[in-house]
Amino acid sequence: MSDQVFAEVSEEALLKIFTLPEAPESTLGRIEKDLSENLMGFLGEHIVAREKPLHEIEHNFSASEVPEQPRYVSDHTEFLLNNLVAHSVHTSSPRFIGHMTSALPYFLLPLAKLMVGLNQNLVKIETSKAFTPLERNVLGMLHNLVYGRDADFYRRWMHSAQHSLGAMCSGGTVANITALWVARNLLLKPTNGFAGVAAEGLAAGLSHYGYRRLTVMVSERGHYSLAKAADVLGIGRHNLIGVATDDHNRIRLDKLREACDQVAADGGKVLAIVGVGGTTETGHIDPLNDLADYAAEIGAHFHVDAAWGGATLMSAQHRQLLAGVERADSVTIDAHKQMYVPMGAGMVLFKEPGMVRAIEHHAEYVIRHGSKDLGAHTMEGSRPGMAMLVYSAMHVMGRRGYELLIDKSIEKAKAFAALIAEQDDFEVITEPQLCLLTYRFVPRQVKAALQHATPEQVKRLTPHLNAITRFIQKRQRETGRSFVSRTKLNPGHYHREPTVVFRVVLANPLTTIEMLREVLEEQREIANEAMSLRGALHTEMRELGLLARQG
């Protein structure tokens, strides 16, 4: 490390980095210019296409001591360009269609810089001032989108110190935890002789109310964050009960009733029923109205996890897909998904503004009684002003702009599904309800055989097809030209056999159908390289007598 050049250690030098910007011709200055003028070009130039093994990247981040000597900003920036940026994931690429990330509108970059420069802390008024009413305004607009209350409702409650229409969070995980936290505290609330679960704990609450356990019911496609919530809230992961889904990946009401009846028979209490407003794996939406009816029938909190699909409410054409969400006691929405803002902008909304008082906390030095400090009703304390970016995005694009983006993304997903269906060596596994679908590569002869295969034949062929899917997805990711993710489903038309599939999310407005054609062609080319895997599949076909049948 003797070739390193160290910066001066002095009060004057340190004050400079607090008071003087980097020169325009410096490395950081050039990066700022490139980002503002051509973000996609900058990312395309600096993020390497071919994947580097993680263990090699770890080598660059293995020093265990705080650096003794300061470095020049330009030198450090060069290090970041070569070792961090170069091996980051190009999530804004229109060919990166594997996860729920997208290109961002350009105007958010300078606004994000403004947000960082202001460095507001949304836990309290004293460190956020105007950001606090702005955040309450954002929550009010999204609450109105979901619940559609009249103007008097929002005039009364949006800025009330003792109430809140919701909470901004770092993402859907904290939002879901917050929703179930409120549900738990409302169920096990203070009564005569009991100070409430928040004061006395879960064991005392169960004992006081005579419940052997609390459960949360959700479909087997529910998000893993709900298991975290069950853990954190003391309910226990075994009491998060996954309910079977139908052939469209929606919760089965008959199975839900059976499971809830069993909980009651065991002396337990269903704390909450969670409806999924767009599953992470397939994008499907539960029958929310039916869930609302049943939750009311058994006296359970009804929460809708619409982290992915919630923004669909912006579309007049498609908002009916979420019919019944307005009956939920609480709703999770992630703005960093289909609202096109940077990561770290989730929220939970509560139907009634007084519900958050169940989790209210105060302290003398902050979030005092009577103040409008947002930290009184949030799980997180210190938080950045991400609501500013959500506020700006909603104003710059408007509901009609979001509507166009959402309608086009769903249209594109359906067009891609149709394109896949035209191929004789690919098949759609789950049709898109939103802009998310799954599919897989299946050699032509195998695809034809599967149409008439017995359950036993499907069971024997599926592991071979799963291996080919994994091979294609991994190789495609390593090559770096495009990216799709993968997951495992249990398709009804394949007798619930565990099936590995490609998963694509088509929210990026820059993705074209021609790009999607290229994705399929690349996967076909990679499949042709999987000679040993295809050979094993061919052998299985012959042993099952399916080759002769095709002959």
Disulfide bonds with the S-S distance in Angstrom:
none
